[in-house]
Each structure stands twice: as structure tokens, then as C-alpha cells.
Amino acid sequence: MHRSTRNVIGVVAAVALGAAACNRKEAPPPPPATTASPAEAPPTKRVVGPLSEADAAALATMNDRLKDYIDLHVKLEKELPRLPDEATPEQIDKNQRAFEQKMRVARAGARQGDLFTAEAQVVIKRLLETVFGGPDGKQLKASIMDENPVDVKIIASIAISISTDPASV
């Protein structure tokens, strides 16, 4: 058999097999079930795993408080002067400090737990333990830690004026 004849037979066989696979009447099997929530699920139900009514209420309260915080953040940002497109680091720093001051005044009475309530913290911790304790947990954690190394020491940059003149010490 000539080489060109074998090539033609090979191409015809590949096309025939491909056509047969594409023309079968049954649909491929559905993907395995996941714990992902459907898009139409209400916000309090869009989480991993089943929730009790108390868990859903705790997360709904937290979500409402986070929404209020985000609304405040956006409102305060709009009160700031607009930065130019080519803002300098000094302009950005000044803008961020002005925002920080506005937020401090607006949330002067804020306390730990105002946003992530104690009830929501328990639910979140349990859900995270479920995710990271599952079969893909080690891989997920490694992926997160790859982007956020644990052993990095964060050093705050603080300007310190040190005089070398003994008379001023």
C-alpha cells in the first residue's frame, strides 16, 4: 500500500470516528454536582453547604452591615477632591490620609464585631473549616499561601529623625 493511500485511510478513519462521536443522540453525562449556589438563590443562601435559619440570619446581618460600610466608603470617597489621571505618590498619599480621617470621624464609635458579628464569625469559621478540611483543602490553602507567603515580615515604614548633634540629644 502506498504511503498516500495510508494517509487517506487514516484521515477518513479519523473523520468517521469524530463524526460518530459528534452525532450520538444522547447528551454527555452532566458534570458532578457541586456545592455552588445557583445564581437565582437569595444572597443569604449563596454559600457553601446547608445553612440553618440562624446561620442564614447571622450572615444576612453581616451582609447588611458590610453593604452599609461599602455605601459609606463610596460616599466618603466622592467627597474627596478628584485625583488627576497622573497623580503623584504625594497626591495619592494626601488623598488616602484625607479619606482615612473622614472614615475615622464617620465611624468614631466603631468596635470590633460591628461588621463581622460574633454570630457570623462562628458560621464563617465553620464554612472555612469545611472547605479547607475537604479533599481539595491542602491544594486550596497552598494556592492561597502561594500568593500570600506566611513568612514575610511586614515592616512599617516610619520616618524617624535622628540627630547626630550631641547638644540636641
N, C-alpha and C positions, 0 to 999 in steps of 0.2 A: 504494500500500500504506500502510495506516495505521501510525502510529508504534507502537502497542501490538502490532500483528502482527509488525513487525520485531523488537521486543524479545523476543517469544515465540520467534520463529525463532532469534534469537541465543542465547537461553538453551538451547533444545533442542539446537542445534548444539554448544554448549559441553559440555553434559551427555553427548551422544553421543560426542564425541571423548574426553572424560575417561573414560567407561565403556570405550571401546575400548582405551584405553591401560592401564587397570587390569585388564582381562580377558585380556590376552595370556598365552599359556601358557608362554612362555619367560621365564626369570628375567633380570633385568637383568645386564649384564656385571659380573664381580667387580671390586672396586677394584684399583688397581695394586698389585703386590707391594711390600712394604716390607721394611726390614731389622729390623723389630721382632721380638723374640723371642716365641715362644708362651709362655703362662702356665705350661704344664707343663714348660718347659725347666728343667734344673737351674741353680742360681744361677751356676755358673761359665760357663754358656753364654748368659746373658741380657745380651748386649752387642751392639753394632753390629759387623757384619762377622764373617767367619770367624776362628776362633782356632786357633792351633796348640796342641798339648798343653802346651808350655812356657808360652805366654801364659795359657792357662786355669789352669795351676798357679800362676803368679805372681799372678793376680787372686784365685784361691781363697785363697792365703796372706794376701793383703792383706785380703780379706773376713773371714777368721777373726780376724785381728788387730783389725780395726775392730769386730767383734762383741764381742771381749773388752774393748775400750776402752769401748764403749757399756754393756756389763754393769757395768764398774767405775764409770762415770759414774752410772748408775742407783743402784747400791749406795751410793755416797758421798752422793748426794742424799737417800736415805732416812735416812741417819744425821743429817742436819741437822734442827734444830727446824723444825716446820711454820710457814710464814708465814701470818699472818691474811689473810682474803679482801681486806681493805682495807689491805694493808701500805703503810707509808710508804716513801718513797725511801731513807731511812736504814736501815730494816729490810731492805729488798731488798739494799742495798749491803753491809750486815753479813753477810747470808746468802751473797752471792756471794763475798765475801772468805773466809769460812769454808770454802766449797766449794773455792775456789782453793787454800787451804792444804792441805786434805785431798788434793786431786789432786796437788799438788807432792810431798807425802810419799809417796803411793802410787806415783807414777811418778818417784821420785828418780833412777833410773838411765836414764830415757828419753833417747833420742837421735834426731836427725833420721833418717828412714828406717825407724824402728821400725814405723810403721803403713803408710805408702806406701813399700814396699820399692823398691830400685833397679830390680829386675826389673819390678815393676808400673808404675813411673813410665814406663818405656820404652813399655809397652803402652798405657797411658792417653794419653800424648802422641801416639802413632801414631793411636789411635782418634779423638782430638780433631782431629788434622790431617785425617783422612778426613772427619769431619762438617763442619768449618768450611771445608774445601777443596772441598766438593761444591757443587752448583748452588744450594743454599739457604744456603750458608755466610755470605755477606755479610748476608743478612736475619737469620739466627740471631744473628750477632755484634752487629748493630745492636740487636736486641731485648734482648740481654743488657746491652749498654752503655747502653741507654735507662734501664734500672733501676739501673745501676751506673756512673755517669759516671766517666770516666778523669781528668778534670782537676780533681777535687775534692781539695783539700788537707785531710788529716786532721791535726788539731791535738790533741795530748793535753792534757787539762786537768790542770795541775799546780798545786797550791797553793804559792805562794811568799810567804814572809813578808819584807817589805822594811821595814826600819826607817828612819825619817826623822830619827832622833836621831843626830847625828854622833858622840856619845860611845860609842854601842853598835856603831859600824861597825868 
